[in-house]
Amino acid sequence: MDLFNKLEFWQLMATLLIAYSVHRYGKQNTTMNAVKELREKSDPAYKHIEHLPKKYEELGREQRSLVAAYLNEYEHFCALYNTGIINRSLAKITRQDTIVKAYEEYCGFIESWRKEHAPEAWEQLRICAEELGAEC
């Protein structure tokens, strides 16, 4: 009977270890997919706006929409980061600089957009960027 209880304990431990490994691998895989998607979407979006003025007031309606679309890509990624769905350490290593740059570069735009349209616009981006060291 004692051997049976020991065997049960080790089977339980093995099951937990396998579950943890699968979870960890899945989170890492999810993170890398999110990083890849952000890169694939934000890089082309940035090419459309990099030559535009950074101030909200200096942009036309269509130009503002392009900037908003670019920031939305970071908002989605940062929501995953802030909620812990993706591996925060890995995301920080791979995308910290671009998140901080996007936020700092368009901080004035974000503030103006919030005043005119939606007070909570790009809030996940703000939370994430400030945690990573950005200043507005």
Sequence and secondary structure as in RCSB ss.txt:
>XXXX:A:sequence
MDLFNKLEFWQLMATLLIAYSVHRYGKQNTTMNAVKELREKSDPAYKHIEHLPKKYEELGREQRSLVAAYLNEYE
HFCALYNTGIINRSLAKITRQDTIVKAYEEYCGFIESWRKEHAPEAWEQLRICAEELGAEC
>XXXX:A:secstr
 HHHHHHHHHHHHHHHHHHHHHHHHHHHHHHHHHHHHHHHHHHHHHHHHTTS SSGGGS HHHHHHHHHHHHHHH
HHHHHHHHTSS HHHHHHHHHHHHHHHHHHTHHHHHHHHHHT TTTTHHHHHHHHHTT   
